[in-house]
Amino acid sequence: MATKMIKAKVVRSQRLSRIYKRIWLASDDFSSSQSLGSFSLLGDSLPNRVVTLVLGEVDCRRSYTISRFRYDEEGTLRSFAIDVVVRDDMARYGITGVSAEKESSSVSNVFINPMAASASPVVGVEVPEGIVSADTRPPGPGAKWAQNAEVGDEVTLEIEEKVDYCLRGEFQTILLVEPVAIPAAENIAKYFHEKVSVKLPQGKCEVLAWIPHKADRRVIEGVEPIWVRPPADFVQEGVRKLQELLSGMEFAEGISSQVYLWVAISSKTLEKIRPKIQSLLSSFPAVRVDYVAYE
């Protein structure tokens, strides 16, 4: 598998929402003829475009979906963006800081909308009783990098000729994802609509996604996602919703693989949900499944 290492710089950092930061990266290598071959593999011809960041002195690697590309007038790639889930104060205490049991407009209105906020809306603000952190997990290497990323920061990128979502003739697909993979689901749903649904009336793409709060929903082109959020348990509710989706799909006789199930979630969640999915799929032999585990 061909791999290319290049140096890039942060050229813009945007707060998309409570839990997402969009980091724009650019490199002189993007305009190099020797690099164009690698980056052509990340173009619109693929359902999910992935780049790996090499972080820290120990070469910790984290892979992210490329959510946006920017080209110049001549069609040369100038920059691209990745959307990273962060766990800073905005994520912990934004408008989603209300506990599931005590969610009320009078309390939640204390905080400003994160879409219009800076990185830390709770600085200097006394957190009222009833407000809890939406996420108590410490940030991983990728989240830390994105939280602190500033224009001019350098990062090493690893480009591989790999595709982690691969249709093999299926005309129906289900994407079961957590927040870290929702940007990938957006790309895949767009690709599926353009390459499959417009050609086959029976083509169908469904997105089943876990989010910590309703404010974390994102628009996914051509799809009405099924959102699962607290207090529901993702493993139990996710499998139940998956069974409902599969039961509502059409299966023709004599065709071995008709639905492609793509599961992209954290490795810890995958440990719990995979046996239940495999048990469910024993009743749906025409479903092919791939698992992608995130750290």
Backbone hydrogen bonds in HBPLUS format (Angstrom, degrees):
<---DONOR---> <-ACCEPTOR-->    atom                        ^
c    i                          cat <-CA-CA->   ^        H-A-AA   ^      H-
h    n   atom  resd res      DA  || num        DHA   H-A  angle D-A-AA Bond
n    s   type  num  typ     dist DA aas  dist angle  dist       angle   num
A0161-GLU N   A0002-ALA O   3.20 MM 159  5.77 143.5  2.34 158.8 162.5     1
A0004-LYS N   A0159-ILE O   2.86 MM 155  5.09 151.5  1.94 141.7 151.1     2
A0159-ILE N   A0004-LYS O   2.80 MM 155  5.09 172.4  1.80 155.4 158.0     3
A0006-ILE N   A0157-LEU O   2.98 MM 151  5.33 157.6  2.03 146.5 153.6     4
A0157-LEU N   A0006-ILE O   2.80 MM 151  5.33 172.3  1.81 165.1 167.6     5
A0008-ALA N   A0155-VAL O   2.90 MM 147  5.46 160.9  1.93 162.0 168.3     6
A0155-VAL N   A0008-ALA O   2.92 MM 147  5.46 152.5  2.00 149.7 152.6     7
A0009-LYS N   A0026-ALA O   2.80 MM  17  5.46 160.7  1.83 158.9 165.0     8
A0026-ALA N   A0009-LYS O   2.96 MM  17  5.46 154.1  2.03 149.3 157.7     9
A0010-VAL N   A0153-ASP O   2.84 MM 143  5.36 152.0  1.92 151.1 160.5    10
A0152-GLY N   A0010-VAL O   2.78 MM 142  5.29 164.9  1.80 147.5 149.9    11
A0011-VAL N   A0024-TRP O   2.89 MM  13  5.57 165.2  1.91 143.7 148.7    12
A0024-TRP N   A0012-ARG O   2.86 MM  12  5.00 172.0  1.87 149.7 152.4    13
A0014-GLN N   A0022-ARG O   2.83 MM   8  5.02 168.4  1.85 152.2 156.1    14
A0022-ARG N   A0014-GLN O   2.80 MM   8  5.02 158.1  1.84 145.5 152.1    15
A0016-LEU N   A0020-TYR O   3.10 MM   4  5.48 140.3  2.26 132.6 142.6    16
A0017-SER N   A0020-TYR O   3.44 MM   3  5.28 165.0  2.46 138.8 137.0    17
A0086-VAL N   A0019-ILE O   2.82 MM  67  5.42 156.8  1.88 146.3 154.3    18
A0021-LYS N   A0084-VAL O   2.95 MM  63  5.34 155.9  2.01 147.2 154.7    19
A0084-VAL N   A0021-LYS O   2.81 MM  63  5.34 165.8  1.83 159.4 158.8    20
A0023-ILE N   A0082-ILE O   2.92 MM  59  5.47 161.7  1.95 161.6 162.0    21
A0082-ILE N   A0023-ILE O   3.00 MM  59  5.47 153.2  2.08 141.8 148.0    22
A0025-LEU N   A0080-PHE O   2.78 MM  55  5.53 167.3  1.80 167.1 168.6    23
A0080-PHE N   A0025-LEU O   3.00 MM  55  5.53 150.4  2.09 148.9 157.8    24
A0030-PHE N   A0027-SER O   3.09 MM   3  5.55 156.8  2.14 109.3 116.0    25
A0031-SER N   A0028-ASP O   3.22 MM   3  5.94 151.3  2.31 116.5 122.0    26
A0032-SER N   A0029-ASP O   3.05 MM   3  4.92 157.7  2.10 101.3 108.3    27
A0035-SER N   A0032-SER O   2.99 MM   3  5.31 142.8  2.13 105.8 116.4    28
A0036-LEU N   A0032-SER O   3.15 MM   4  6.38 138.0  2.33 150.2 162.1    29
A0038-SER N   A0035-SER O   3.10 MM   3  5.58 120.9  2.47 110.4 123.0    30
A0039-PHE N   A0035-SER O   3.18 MM   4  6.50 167.2  2.20 157.3 160.9    31
A0040-SER N   A0036-LEU O   2.80 MM   4  5.88 136.7  1.99 148.9 159.5    32
A0041-LEU N   A0038-SER O   3.11 MM   3  5.59 146.3  2.23 106.9 116.2    33
A0042-LEU N   A0039-PHE O   2.94 MM   3  5.16 156.2  1.99 105.6 113.5    34
A0043-GLY N   A0040-SER O   3.30 MM   3  5.28 157.6  2.35 108.8 108.2    35
A0046-LEU N   A0043-GLY O   3.32 MM   3  6.26 173.8  2.33 125.7 126.8    36
A0066-ILE N   A0049-ARG O   2.66 MM  17  5.40 162.3  1.69 151.5 155.5    37
A0051-VAL N   A0064-TYR O   2.92 MM  13  5.56 158.4  1.97 155.8 161.6    38
A0064-TYR N   A0051-VAL O   2.84 MM  13  5.56 163.8  1.86 159.6 163.0    39
A0052-THR N   A0158-GLU O   3.17 MM 106  5.01 164.1  2.20 150.6 151.1    40
A0158-GLU N   A0052-THR O   2.77 MM 106  5.01 159.9  1.81 152.3 156.7    41
A0053-LEU N   A0062-ARG O   2.81 MM   9  5.34 170.0  1.82 154.5 151.9    42
A0062-ARG N   A0053-LEU O   3.06 MM   9  5.34 152.6  2.14 144.3 153.0    43
A0054-VAL N   A0156-THR O   2.93 MM 102  5.33 169.8  1.94 156.2 156.1    44
A0055-LEU N   A0060-CYS O   2.63 MM   5  5.03 169.9  1.64 164.4 161.8    45
A0060-CYS N   A0055-LEU O   2.92 MM   5  5.03 139.6  2.08 163.5 153.1    46
A0059-ASP N   A0056-GLY O   3.31 MM   3  5.55 159.5  2.36 109.6 111.4    47
A0067-SER N   A0081-ALA O   2.81 MM  14  5.64 144.9  1.94 147.5 156.8    48
A0081-ALA N   A0068-ARG O   2.92 MM  13  5.10 154.1  1.99 138.9 143.0    49
A0070-ARG N   A0079-SER O   2.81 MM   9  5.24 144.3  1.94 168.9 158.5    50
A0078-ARG N   A0070-ARG O   2.80 MM   8  5.69 174.1  1.80 158.0 158.7    51
A0079-SER N   A0070-ARG O   3.32 MM   9  5.24 159.3  2.36 138.3 139.8    52
A0072-ASP N   A0076-THR O   2.94 MM   4  5.48 151.2  2.02 142.9 150.1    53
A0075-GLY N   A0072-ASP O   2.96 MM   3  5.30 162.4  1.99 113.9 118.6    54
A0092-ARG N   A0088-ASP O   2.92 MM   4  6.20 151.4  2.01 149.7 159.1    55
A0093-TYR N   A0089-ASP O   2.75 MM   4  5.68 168.6  1.76 154.5 157.0    56
A0094-GLY N   A0090-MET O   2.89 MM   4  4.78 117.7  2.28 136.3 136.2    57
A0134-ALA N   A0092-ARG O   2.86 MM  42  4.79 162.8  1.89 127.8 133.2    58
A0097-GLY N   A0094-GLY O   3.24 MM   3  5.67 157.0  2.30 122.2 120.3    59
A0132-VAL N   A0097-GLY O   2.66 MM  35  5.31 145.6  1.77 173.0 173.1    60
A0102-LYS N   A0099-SER O   3.11 MM   3  5.31 132.8  2.34 101.5 113.9    61
A0108-SER N   A0104-SER O   2.99 MM   4  6.13 175.7  1.99 161.8 162.8    62
A0109-ASN N   A0105-SER O   3.05 MM   4  5.81 145.2  2.18 142.2 147.9    63
A0110-VAL N   A0107-VAL O   3.09 MM   3  5.77 166.0  2.11 119.8 123.7    64
A0111-PHE N   A0108-SER O   3.33 MM   3  6.16 159.3  2.37 120.2 122.7    65
A0116-ALA N   A0113-ASN O   3.05 MM   3  5.78 157.3  2.11 119.6 125.6    66
A0117-ALA N   A0114-PRO O   3.18 MM   3  4.64 169.1  2.20  99.3 101.7    67
A0125-VAL N   A0122-VAL O   3.08 MM   3  5.08 166.0  2.10 124.3 122.8    68
A0131-ILE N   A0128-PRO O   3.25 MM   3  5.91 156.7  2.30 136.4 137.4    69
A0144-LYS N   A0140-GLY O   2.92 MM   4  6.09 164.3  1.94 159.7 164.4    70
A0145-TRP N   A0141-PRO O   2.99 MM   4  6.15 160.1  2.03 145.0 150.5    71
A0146-ALA N   A0142-GLY O   2.99 MM   4  6.24 163.9  2.02 150.6 154.5    72
A0147-GLN N   A0143-ALA O   2.86 MM   4  6.00 160.2  1.90 151.9 157.7    73
A0148-ASN N   A0144-LYS O   3.17 MM   4  6.32 150.0  2.26 147.0 153.4    74
A0149-ALA N   A0145-TRP O   2.91 MM   4  5.79 113.8  2.36 140.7 157.7    75
A0149-ALA N   A0146-ALA O   3.34 MM   3  5.01 150.2  2.44  93.5 102.0    76
A0153-ASP N   A0150-GLU O   3.00 MM   3  5.72 165.7  2.02 144.4 146.2    77
A0204-LYS N   A0171-PHE O   3.00 MM  33  6.60 147.1  2.12 143.9 154.2    78
A0260-TYR N   A0172-GLN O   2.89 MM  88  6.36 159.0  1.94 148.5 152.5    79
A0173-THR N   A0204-LYS O   2.83 MM  31  6.32 154.8  1.89 159.1 167.7    80
A0206-GLU N   A0173-THR O   2.94 MM  33  6.34 154.3  2.01 149.1 157.5    81
A0174-ILE N   A0260-TYR O   2.98 MM  86  6.36 154.8  2.05 144.0 148.5    82
A0262-TRP N   A0174-ILE O   2.85 MM  88  6.21 169.0  1.86 170.3 174.1    83
A0175-LEU N   A0206-GLU O   2.82 MM  31  6.20 159.1  1.86 153.3 159.9    84
A0208-LEU N   A0175-LEU O   2.77 MM  33  6.00 172.4  1.78 161.9 164.2    85
A0176-LEU N   A0262-TRP O   2.89 MM  86  6.15 162.4  1.92 152.8 158.8    86
A0264-ALA N   A0176-LEU O   2.92 MM  88  6.32 157.5  1.97 157.8 165.2    87
A0177-VAL N   A0208-LEU O   2.95 MM  31  6.42 153.5  2.03 152.3 161.0    88
A0210-TRP N   A0177-VAL O   3.00 MM  33  6.49 155.4  2.07 153.6 160.2    89
A0181-ALA N   A0178-GLU O   2.88 MM   3  5.63 148.6  1.98 127.9 136.3    90
A0182-ILE N   A0179-PRO O   3.17 MM   3  5.11 160.7  2.21 103.6 109.6    91
A0184-ALA N   A0181-ALA O   3.10 MM   3  5.14 119.4  2.48  96.4 111.3    92
A0185-ALA N   A0181-ALA O   2.98 MM   4  6.35 152.2  2.05 148.0 156.4    93
A0186-GLU N   A0182-ILE O   2.96 MM   4  6.28 147.5  2.06 151.3 159.8    94
A0187-ASN N   A0183-PRO O   3.22 MM   4  6.55 159.7  2.27 145.9 149.6    95
A0188-ILE N   A0184-ALA O   2.90 MM   4  6.15 167.4  1.92 158.3 161.9    96
A0189-ALA N   A0185-ALA O   2.87 MM   4  5.89 163.5  1.90 147.2 152.0    97
A0190-LYS N   A0186-GLU O   3.10 MM   4  6.25 157.2  2.15 145.1 151.0    98
A0191-TYR N   A0187-ASN O   2.94 MM   4  6.17 163.2  1.96 150.6 155.5    99
A0192-PHE N   A0188-ILE O   2.76 MM   4  5.95 164.2  1.79 154.9 159.6   100
A0193-HIS N   A0189-ALA O   2.97 MM   4  6.11 157.5  2.02 143.9 149.7   101
A0194-GLU N   A0190-LYS O   3.03 MM   4  6.25 161.2  2.07 150.3 155.1   102
A0195-LYS N   A0191-TYR O   2.81 MM   4  5.86 157.8  1.86 157.8 163.7   103
A0196-VAL N   A0192-PHE O   2.82 MM   4  5.22 150.5  1.91 137.0 144.1   104
A0197-SER N   A0192-PHE O   3.02 MM   5  6.37 158.5  2.07 147.5 154.2   105
A0198-VAL N   A0193-HIS O   3.23 MM   5  6.20 142.9  2.37 152.2 156.9   106
A0199-LYS N   A0196-VAL O   2.97 MM   3  5.38 141.0  2.13 109.9 121.5   107
A0200-LEU N   A0196-VAL O   2.82 MM   4  5.93 152.0  1.89 160.1 169.6   108
A0203-GLY N   A0200-LEU O   2.87 MM   3  5.21 161.4  1.91 115.2 121.4   109
A0226-ILE N   A0207-VAL O   2.82 MM  19  6.16 169.2  1.83 164.7 167.9   110
A0209-ALA N   A0226-ILE O   2.92 MM  17  6.24 162.2  1.96 161.5 167.4   111
A0228-VAL N   A0209-ALA O   2.80 MM  19  6.05 160.3  1.83 158.5 160.8   112
A0211-ILE N   A0228-VAL O   2.94 MM  17  6.25 156.9  1.99 157.6 162.8   113
A0216-ASP N   A0213-HIS O   2.94 MM   3  5.58 164.6  1.97 120.4 125.5   114
A0217-ARG N   A0214-LYS O   3.33 MM   3  5.81 164.4  2.35 116.1 116.7   115
A0223-VAL N   A0220-ILE O   3.15 MM   3  5.70 159.5  2.19 140.9 139.2   116
A0232-ALA N   A0229-ARG O   3.12 MM   3  5.74 139.9  2.28 131.0 124.7   117
A0237-GLU N   A0233-ASP O   2.79 MM   4  5.73 161.0  1.83 163.0 167.3   118
A0238-GLY N   A0234-PHE O   2.64 MM   4  5.02 139.9  1.80 124.7 137.9   119
A0239-VAL N   A0235-VAL O   3.24 MM   4  6.13 158.9  2.29 134.2 139.2   120
A0240-ARG N   A0236-GLN O   3.10 MM   4  6.30 153.5  2.17 141.7 149.6   121
A0241-LYS N   A0237-GLU O   2.88 MM   4  6.07 163.3  1.91 152.1 155.9   122
A0242-LEU N   A0238-GLY O   2.91 MM   4  6.03 150.3  2.00 141.3 150.4   123
A0243-GLN N   A0239-VAL O   2.96 MM   4  6.16 154.4  2.02 145.0 150.9   124
A0244-GLU N   A0240-ARG O   3.12 MM   4  6.44 151.9  2.20 142.9 150.4   125
A0245-LEU N   A0241-LYS O   2.96 MM   4  6.29 157.1  2.02 149.9 155.6   126
A0246-LEU N   A0242-LEU O   2.96 MM   4  6.20 168.5  1.98 156.3 158.8   127
A0247-SER N   A0243-GLN O   2.93 MM   4  6.02 154.2  2.00 145.3 152.8   128
A0248-GLY N   A0244-GLU O   3.13 MM   4  6.30 131.5  2.38 137.5 149.1   129
A0248-GLY N   A0245-LEU O   3.11 MM   3  5.21 134.7  2.32  96.9 109.5   130
A0249-MET N   A0246-LEU O   3.21 MM   3  5.26 163.6  2.24 104.2 109.3   131
A0258-GLN N   A0286-ALA O   2.80 MM  28  5.49 166.5  1.82 149.2 151.8   132
A0259-VAL N   A0286-ALA O   3.26 MM  27  6.53 157.9  2.32 153.5 154.1   133
A0288-ARG N   A0259-VAL O   2.86 MM  29  6.25 162.0  1.89 170.6 174.5   134
A0261-LEU N   A0288-ARG O   2.74 MM  27  6.02 167.6  1.76 165.0 168.5   135
A0290-ASP N   A0261-LEU O   3.01 MM  29  6.48 151.4  2.09 163.5 172.7   136
A0263-VAL N   A0290-ASP O   2.97 MM  27  6.24 177.4  1.97 168.0 168.6   137
A0292-VAL N   A0263-VAL O   2.72 MM  29  6.07 155.9  1.77 166.5 169.8   138
A0265-ILE N   A0292-VAL O   3.12 MM  27  6.58 138.5  2.30 168.0 175.8   139
A0294-TYR N   A0265-ILE O   2.85 MM  29  5.90 151.8  1.93 136.2 142.7   140
A0270-LEU N   A0266-SER O   2.88 MM   4  6.08 159.5  1.92 154.6 161.4   141
A0267-SER N   A0294-TYR O   2.75 MM  27  5.49 146.6  1.86 160.3 152.3   142
A0271-GLU N   A0267-SER O   3.11 MM   4  6.27 148.5  2.21 140.5 146.9   143
A0272-LYS N   A0269-THR O   3.05 MM   3  5.35 125.6  2.35 102.9 116.1   144
A0273-ILE N   A0269-THR O   2.93 MM   4  6.17 160.4  1.97 157.5 163.8   145
A0274-ARG N   A0270-LEU O   2.93 MM   4  5.45 160.5  1.97 145.6 148.8   146
A0277-ILE N   A0273-ILE O   2.94 MM   4  6.22 153.9  2.01 156.5 165.0   147
A0278-GLN N   A0274-ARG O   2.90 MM   4  6.11 168.2  1.92 161.7 164.4   148
A0279-SER N   A0275-PRO O   3.02 MM   4  6.14 151.9  2.10 138.3 145.9   149
A0280-LEU N   A0276-LYS O   2.99 MM   4  6.19 155.0  2.06 141.9 148.6   150
A0281-LEU N   A0277-ILE O   2.85 MM   4  6.10 158.5  1.90 155.2 161.0   151
A0282-SER N   A0279-SER O   3.33 MM   3  5.46 150.0  2.43  99.2 107.6   152
A0283-SER N   A0280-LEU O   3.08 MM   3  5.94 165.5  2.10 121.8 126.1   153
A0284-PHE N   A0281-LEU O   2.90 MM   3  4.74 153.4  1.97  99.3 108.2   154
A0287-VAL N   A0284-PHE O   3.18 MM   3  5.90 146.6  2.30 127.9 128.2   155
